[in-house]
Structures are given as structure tokens and as C-alpha cells.
Amino acid sequence: MGFRIQKLLSNMKVMSAFQRTLTYIVLIAALILIMFPLVWMVSASLKPNSQIFTYPPKWIPWPPLLSNYPSGLETLKFGVGLRNTLLITIPCVIGQVFSCSLVGYGLARFRFRGRDAIFVLVLATMMLPSQVTFIPTYIIFSRLGLVDTFWPFWLPAWAATSGFNIFLLRQFFQAISTEIEDAARIDGASEFDIYWRIILPLSKPALTAVALFAFVAYWNDFFGPLIYLPSESNKTLQLLLMRFRTTYTTDWGPMMAAQVVISLVPLLIFFFAQRQFIQGVVFTGIKE
Amino acid sequence: MFRKGSIKNRSSIQGWLYISPFIIGFLLFYAGPMIFAAYISLTEWPVLGKPEFVGLLNFENMLSDDLLWESLRLTIVYTLIVVPLNVIVGLFLAILLNQKIRALSFFRTLFYIPSVITGVAVSILWWTVFNTEYGLLNSLLQEIGIPAIPWLTHTKWVLPAFIIISLWQVGGGVIIYLAGLQGIPTELYDAASIDGAGSWSRFRRITLPMLSPVLLFTLVLGIIGTFQSFTNALIITNGGPSNASLFYVLYIYRNAWAFNRMGYAAAMSWLLFVVILVVTIIVFRLTSARVFYPGSTVKGGL
């Protein structure tokens, strides 16, 4: 038996070196394939339009045409766009975090008739294609005169409309041990106190993950602004990118520059909060 | 001590209070609109005008709208290819990454970046990559002797182009599968190796079953999401050439806002909902026998 195991282990080691190299090759190849559109985008953002489509592509433009950036941001109406995007994103993120954690907590810690039915409803909303609701919702907002305002974004955000986030938070809350809560309850703390002072601070990882996902989602949202924000002065950054494309030409260099700048925000947030992001993704995928 | 009745009641009311945002949200933004949508689909409704009740006319028109069925067909085909493909590729990459690679988090992060970056310009970027004359892809292919492929101008090639684009964001799945893989106890593999199981066998008998809940999860959510593909179709090809990339939601959007037929668009949305529901149920049925939930077997050590 010992000999068998030894032979097995030595086989595994030999395979391992070859396997390891092969693995690296495949991974690096996949990485190059996935990264090259982004690299091309940055590279194009630093070239004059005439040089962008030359072949073979010059990956590192020298000298880099930095003027694409100010020019791009100006066409983009960056100041206006940024203001609008933030005006939508920040209240909505706060709204989602706040309302979804309330609901998630209610589902995790209280027992009442119909609770499980509500949970099923939450899951069902995750599975519903948004197309079924966006036309009637649009008409309702239109009748209320709220098109071309930011209310169509704010209202749903504060009404816990993200089943995904509710689900994530509920799972997280459930996993917290109840000892601290019980102790606090005996000491006379109200339920809300417990929620606010104990559970929430303990749930920072999950809340951060929710906030990050929500931020990226709202920052990158295209369809919502497309239908609700017709006037230029209200458009978000994503929408304003359309300005680079006229019927005749596309202003490539500055457009790529603008996209690089717009993408930098979620990218930087992702870099600094990587672990929470990934934990969040993992949490919903794994804890069924 | 405490009267059981009062604690239960208090707990009950409080519970409902915490849930209330969702109740409001659900009624206002899900149930309400859905009921309203059912009504809208029975009308002829220009956006800024008055609705006109027309009964089942929209649904009748749908039956004879060839473009609608073509659009639905291509969306279904696209979804049924893209989702399993993404799962397989994602799983494959995750397995590679799981082999104790030194730069694991480096790869993982970079793979995930595309999921964080979307945008109109990224879509237009794809347009340039797939451009027939000077796109990067064709240039690369020509280097290895393959003639230029009319990706976005030929009806045969436009869907494959979109399928390739969909693989760009495979990183999201990679992260989930990686975490799932890391959760599989290595003793299982060791025991199997000692018993002489080869790697394929280990994959089929240990990895797949242990990952099956996660795989089902990403499969179902992937199907639901992919059916709703819209932005790339609008920006890259606007449904062309000759409607070969007229994804269903794009067609809904057009009917609602370009043709001003909200009623018809609402009816179309209901059809989409039913289709997604049916496909999801089929997927559940097909896989329920094979999904293994750990913890549901006999207790006791291995």
C-alpha cells in the first residue's frame, strides 16, 4: 500500500510540471484575448484619428496624443454628465443598501406568517425579465410627469426592488450567530437598536458588496437613462457617449478617451474593493 | 414570564415593518405594473396619446408578425448557445486557476474586469474589432491565412460575432466557480486517486456533482439575463444586417418607442416572459435529477 501511494505521488509530481506549464500558457492566452480590447481602447485614446486603424496596429503610440482627453471630455459634456450620473447613482446606492438590508433582516430574523411566501416573491423578482414591467412603469411615470427627472431611478431604489441584494443580505444575516442579539435583548435593547447598532456593523462585508454592485450597476446603466432622460442636460455619462457618433463619422480618438475616463471610476472602485466584490459574487453564487 | 402571545404578535408586526419597503416596492414596481401591462397589451397605445381598447388584436397581430418569430427564434438560439458555452469556458478557466497557481488573484482580477466595464464605447469598440476591412480580428485571422470574414455585414456571421463578444465577460462565472471548486474537500479527490480514478473520472464523479447547485444557479440566471440582450445589438448593428441580429428585446424597444405601439410591445413582453418561464422550467426539470445538494445524504464520515 505504501509503495502504491509513493508511486502515485511521484506520478503526480511529474505530471504536475508539464501540466503547470500548459496551464499557464492557456491562462495567459485567455488573458491576452480578454484584455486586448481594453488595451486597444487605451491605445486608441492616445492616437490621432488617422492612425487608429492602421495595420499592423501600433500598440504603444508615441508620442501619445493627450489632447484626445480634454477634447473628448468636452464633447462628452463631462461636468454635466458626471453630475447627473452621481445624482442618480449615489442616492440609489444608499437607497438600495438601506432598504434591502431592512427587508433582508426582516426575512432573516423575524418569524411571521407569510414570511416564506414573501421570500419566494423576492426570488421570483430576481427571475422576472424587466421587459414585462418597464413599459407599464414608463407609462405610469410618463403620466405622472416624471419622465426627464431622476425620480424613476430614486423611487425603485428605496423600495427594495433588488431581489438579488435582498437575497444576499438575508443569507448573510442568517449566518450571524444570535448570541449577541440575545444578550442585547436581555439587556433591554429594542429590535431596531439591535439591527442598527449590532447587526449592521457586523455586516460590513455584505453591505459593502451590495453597495459596490449597486454602484457599478447604476454607473453603467444605459437602458434606464435611455428611456427616461431625453433632454441633453439630464443625460448620464453613458448616454452622452452617443454624442461621438454622428450620421457621418465617429470621432474615435476622443470617444475612446471618454470611455476610458468613464470606465476608470468603476475600475478603480473595483481595484480598491476587490475582496469585497469577489466575496459578494461568491456569496450569492455559493450559498444557495 | 413573557406571555407567548404578545411576543409572537410583536415579532409579527415588527417583521412586517421591516419587510414593508419590499411590499411597497413589489406592489408599485412589480405586481402593479404587471397587471397594468396585461391591460396595456389589450390596447393600442401611442406613448403620448390615449389608449384605445382593442382586445386581443395585438396578440393576433403577433401571430402573423414574421419578424417577431424570427427575432424570437434567433434570441432563443443565441441564448441556448451562449449560456452553456459561457458556463463551460468559465468552469474550464476556473479549474485551471484552481491548480494552486502563483498569480491566482492576479488572473482572477483581470478576468473579472470586463464585467465591471460596459458602455456604449465598448460596444462601438467591438464594432471596430469585428469590422471586415480593418478590424483587428480579421487582421489577426489573415496573419494565419484565413480570409477576411464579413462579421457584421453578413447574416450568417453576425450571431457568431455576438457569441464571441459574450465570452468577453466570462470572468464573472470564473469567480463563482473558483470559489465553488475551492469549497470541495480535497479528501474526496485523494480518496478517488488512491482508488485509481483518472482525472476525467474524478471530474465527472466529484467535481461536477459538488458544483451542480452553483452550475444550475449560473445557468438559470444566465438564461434569464441573456434572453434580455439589448445594448450591444442596438449599438453595434442596430439589429442588422437585414434583421439578423434583431434580438427580441431590441424589437420590443423599437415597437414601443420607434413605432409608438406600446400595446403591441407590452404583448410582446408577455410572450417573452412566458418563453423564459418555460425554458427555465425545462432546465430545472432536466437537471433536477443530477443536482446534488451536499448535506442531503446520509450523515457520517467518508
Interface residues (C-beta under 8 A of the other chain):
Chain A: R4 I5 L8 M12 Q19 R20 T23 Y24 V26 L27 A30 L31 I34 M35 F36 P37 L38 W40 M41 F53 Y55 P56 P57 S99 C100 L102 V103 Y105 G106 L107 F110 R111 F112 R113 R115 I118 L121 V122 T125 M126 M127 L128 P129 S130 Q131 V132 T133 F134 I135 P136 T137 Y138 I139 I140 S142 L155 P156 W158 A159 A160 T161 I166 E191 Y195 V216 N220 F222 F223 I227 Q238 L239 L241 M242 F244 R245 T250 W252 M255 M256 A258 Q259 I262 S263 P266 L267 F270 F271 Q274 F277 I278 V281 V282 G285 I286 E288
Chain B: K8 S11 S12 Q14 G15 W16 L17 Y18 I19 P21 F22 I23 I24 G25 F26 L28 F29 Y30 G32 P33 M34 F36 A37 I40 W45 V47 L48 L93 L96 L97 Q99 I101 S105 F107 R108 T109 L110 F111 Y112 I113 P114 V116 I117 T118 G119 V120 A121 V122 I124 L125 W126 T128 V129 Y134 L136 S139 W168 V170 G171 G172 I175 I176 A179 G180 G183 S193 I194 P213 V214 F217 T218 V220 L221 I224 F227 Q228 F230 T231 V249 I252 A256 W257 M262 A265 A266 S269 W270 L272 F273 I276 T280 Y293
